Amino acid sequence: MRTVICPYCNRKPNEIPEYIEKANRLEMSPHEYVRMDEGTYHLQTDLFCCTDCYIKQGMPLNIHFVQAFMRYRAAVVQFEGR
């Protein structure tokens, strides 16, 4: 399984205090929390946009993230395949 990551800052949910705090309240891992409750999470790519990056990106619609996430994963897969 791929690692849940924000491709804009390259942080994982367990590196972001906001997700750690929310996950602890629900007695789950930050990764599980993002997969369950983060509105920008994309199942097919296992990527999400953290709140800080979402604001920096201008709070776009999710369709823009899906396109960016697909490009990000395609580039990573090509690089890993070499």
C-alpha positions in Angstrom: 0.0 0.0 0.0 1.2 3.5 -0.8 1.9 6.0 1.8 -0.7 8.7 2.4 1.1 12.0 1.6 0.4 15.6 0.7 2.3 16.1 -2.6 2.6 19.8 -2.1 4.6 19.7 1.1 5.6 16.0 1.1 4.3 15.6 4.7 2.5 12.5 5.9 -0.5 12.8 8.2 1.6 11.6 11.2 3.8 14.7 10.7 0.9 17.2 10.8 -0.3 18.2 14.3 -3.9 18.9 13.1 -4.3 15.3 11.9 -2.5 13.8 14.9 -4.8 15.6 17.3 -8.0 14.6 15.4 -6.9 11.0 15.1 -6.0 10.7 18.7 -9.5 11.9 19.7 -11.0 9.2 17.6 -8.4 6.6 18.7 -7.0 5.9 15.2 -3.9 6.6 13.3 -3.5 9.9 11.5 -3.3 8.0 8.2 -6.6 6.3 8.9 -8.1 9.6 9.9 -7.1 11.2 6.6 -8.4 8.3 4.6 -11.7 8.5 6.5 -12.4 12.2 6.9 -10.1 14.4 4.8 -12.2 16.0 2.1 -9.3 16.3 -0.3 -8.2 12.7 0.1 -8.2 10.7 -3.2 -8.5 6.9 -2.8 -7.1 6.0 -6.2 -3.8 7.8 -5.6 -3.8 7.7 -1.8 -2.9 11.5 -1.8 -4.5 14.4 0.0 -3.9 18.1 0.4 -3.2 19.2 3.9 -5.0 22.3 5.2 -2.0 24.6 4.9 -1.4 23.6 1.3 -5.1 23.8 0.5 -5.1 27.4 1.6 -1.9 28.2 -0.2 -3.4 26.6 -3.4 -6.3 29.0 -3.2 -8.8 26.4 -1.9 -9.6 24.8 -5.3 -12.3 22.3 -6.1 -11.4 18.7 -5.7 -11.4 18.0 -9.4 -8.2 20.0 -9.7 -6.6 17.9 -7.0 -7.6 14.7 -8.7 -5.8 15.8 -11.9 -2.7 16.9 -10.0 -2.7 13.8 -7.9 -2.9 11.6 -11.0 0.1 13.4 -12.6 2.0 13.2 -9.3 1.6 9.5 -9.0 2.3 8.9 -12.7 5.6 10.7 -12.3 6.5 8.8 -9.1 5.7 5.4 -10.7 7.8 6.2 -13.7 10.7 7.2 -11.5 10.4 4.2 -9.3 10.3 1.9 -12.3 13.8 2.7 -13.4 
